[in-house]
Amino acid sequence: MFSVVLNASIRRSCLAAALVAGSVSCRAPAQPVVSTPTTESLSRSSAITPGADRLFGEFAHLVRGKRVALVSNHSGRLANGTHLADALHSAPDVKLVALFGMEYDVRSNDYSVARDPERAIDARTGVPKYSLYGETHKPTPDMLNGVEVIVYDIQDVGARFYEHVNILGFVMEAAAERGVPVVVLDRPNPLGGLGADGFVADRVSWYRFGSYTAIPALHGMTPGELARFYQGEKLLRGGVSGPLHVVPMVGWTRAQWFDETGLDWRKPSPNLVSFSSLVAYAGTCLFEAINVSEGRGSDSPFELIGAPWLDGERAVQMLNALQLPGARFVAEPFTPRQMPFHARPPEFAGETLRGIRLQVTDRRVFKPYRAGVAMLWAVHALHRDKVVWNEPVLDRLAATPRLRAMLEAGNTPPEIFAAWDAEVAQFRSRADRYRLYQ
């Protein structure tokens, strides 16, 4: 069953009853029974409360008396700054038995921190921790031995190719196979919840690190909503299904970008140094698939791209002629340099690059993935003879061969955008029933 906030389609009809009775249960068409937040939480609409800050209150029954595994990283903190691993470890009625982290350490996103081996011990809690970023993305039966519930709490960035939402799929799959409940502590989509864009992952690309299943490059959903989508649409590998509980946020609306939430910014990964970097990353991450710098080692990673041979002035003319809503492009040289958080020098370190800066002039209409595709188109059109594709990276980022095929066939950005419109519309239609916020 799902433990979630009211679906938007039935929220209005049940809200009045919730305010009177404190809590109610309502049934949406073709949906499992869901439960409302308490009257107290409904009254706190002016502040955003992530799911993690509700776990030890009204949702404590989900972990009380249980042997718990936590899937998290440095973003998994309560409002008072306490890491969720420490909060669970110190809870008198909870037994924390396993930690699952991402690329770096469960508590850090710094390249200078030694990455977890396949199994390590968390120094603060003494609990075994495992990395799901390397060769193993799906927890093994041995890793889950004795686990009675899995808690997932990671701040996502809203992009399919940012691996956390794919790790969520692998974790749900492993849990379902063992009948272990998964509790997703919901957090905002930093890009807001109104946009979905980009090709939907091809079936041949499913169950991979950058594309667990059929979602677009930008999905416009929260982790909790995606978990419901995976389960409700039977998209977990093998058609498995297990107990799923989503602890929803209070106060977040789909139109809100992260910098409008009032929540603390913790950079999701080392090179996402600011929120503006993250917004650009949702499109310019595609440049990781060719021999062009995506701005790592500059003060504006992902807002700048460049190469020694790039004709930035001509590319900017081509891009501005497209008149992409909310976007402007400027030719700008830059020199990548080693940063303290880099494990190794960035591409073209020490070289002066001819670059393009992506400027967002109106994010209400800006579509980051389209801007990234357009920039890739301009570079490819001008320098087809110099562009070298990294096929494994392209497969992870695009999750379809169609993007490269259309670029090499000479299709224009509007033609490429139109190619995914129908499948994104279909995704939106399927996803609507799993949305938790208006």
WOURJO-V289463 format. One record per backbone hydrogen bond with DSSP energy under -0.5 kcal/mol. NH is the residue of the N-H (numbers start at 1). CO is the residue of the C=O. If there is no record, write none. Layout:
{{NH:CO} {NH:CO}}
//
This chain:
{{4:2} {8:435} {10:7} {11:7} {12:8} {14:10} {14:11} {15:11} {16:12} {18:14} {19:15} {20:16} {21:17} {22:18} {26:34} {28:26} {28:32} {31:28} {34:26} {35:4} {36:24} {39:22} {42:38} {43:39} {44:41} {47:44} {49:47} {49:250} {50:48} {51:186} {53:50} {54:51} {55:51} {55:52} {57:54} {59:54} {60:57} {62:59} {63:60} {64:60} {65:93} {66:63} {68:66} {68:95} {69:149} {70:98} {71:151} {72:70} {72:100} {73:153} {76:73} {77:75} {78:82} {81:78} {84:76} {86:83} {87:83} {88:84} {89:85} {90:86} {91:87} {94:91} {95:66} {96:94} {97:68} {97:95} {98:68} {99:128} {100:70} {101:130} {105:108} {108:105} {111:341} {113:110} {116:104} {120:129} {122:127} {126:122} {129:120} {130:99} {132:101} {137:135} {139:137} {144:140} {145:142} {147:144} {148:67} {149:67} {150:181} {151:69} {152:183} {153:71} {156:154} {160:217} {162:159} {163:161} {165:162} {166:163} {167:163} {168:164} {169:165} {170:166} {171:167} {172:168} {173:169} {174:170} {175:171} {176:172} {177:173} {178:174} {178:175} {179:175} {179:176} {180:175} {181:148} {182:243} {183:150} {184:182} {184:245} {185:152} {185:183} {186:184} {186:247} {190:188} {192:189} {193:254} {197:218} {201:215} {202:399} {205:202} {206:203} {207:212} {208:205} {208:211} {211:208} {215:213} {217:199} {218:197} {219:158} {219:217} {220:158} {223:187} {226:222} {227:223} {228:224} {229:225} {230:226} {231:227} {232:228} {233:229} {234:231} {235:230} {236:230} {239:236} {240:237} {244:1} {245:182} {246:3} {247:184} {247:245} {248:246} {250:49} {256:253} {258:190} {260:257} {261:258} {266:264} {270:109} {272:269} {273:271} {278:274} {279:275} {280:276} {281:277} {282:278} {283:280} {284:280} {285:281} {286:283} {287:284} {288:285} {289:286} {290:287} {291:388} {292:287} {292:290} {293:306} {298:295} {301:298} {302:294} {302:304} {303:300} {304:300} {305:356} {306:293} {307:354} {310:307} {312:310} {315:311} {316:312} {317:313} {318:314} {319:315} {320:316} {321:317} {322:318} {322:319} {323:319} {323:320} {327:324} {328:359} {330:357} {332:355} {334:353} {336:351} {337:297} {342:339} {349:346} {350:336} {351:348} {353:334} {353:351} {354:307} {355:353} {356:305} {357:330} {358:303} {359:328} {359:357} {361:326} {361:359} {362:326} {365:362} {366:362} {367:325} {368:366} {371:367} {372:368} {373:369} {374:370} {375:371} {376:372} {377:373} {378:374} {379:375} {380:376} {381:377} {382:378} {383:379} {386:383} {387:383} {390:289} {391:389} {394:390} {395:391} {396:392} {397:393} {398:394} {399:394} {399:395} {405:401} {406:402} {407:403} {408:404} {409:405} {410:407} {411:406} {416:412} {417:413} {418:414} {419:415} {420:416} {420:417} {421:417} {421:418} {422:418} {424:420} {425:421} {426:422} {427:423} {428:424} {429:425} {430:426} {431:427} {432:428} {434:431} {435:432}}
//
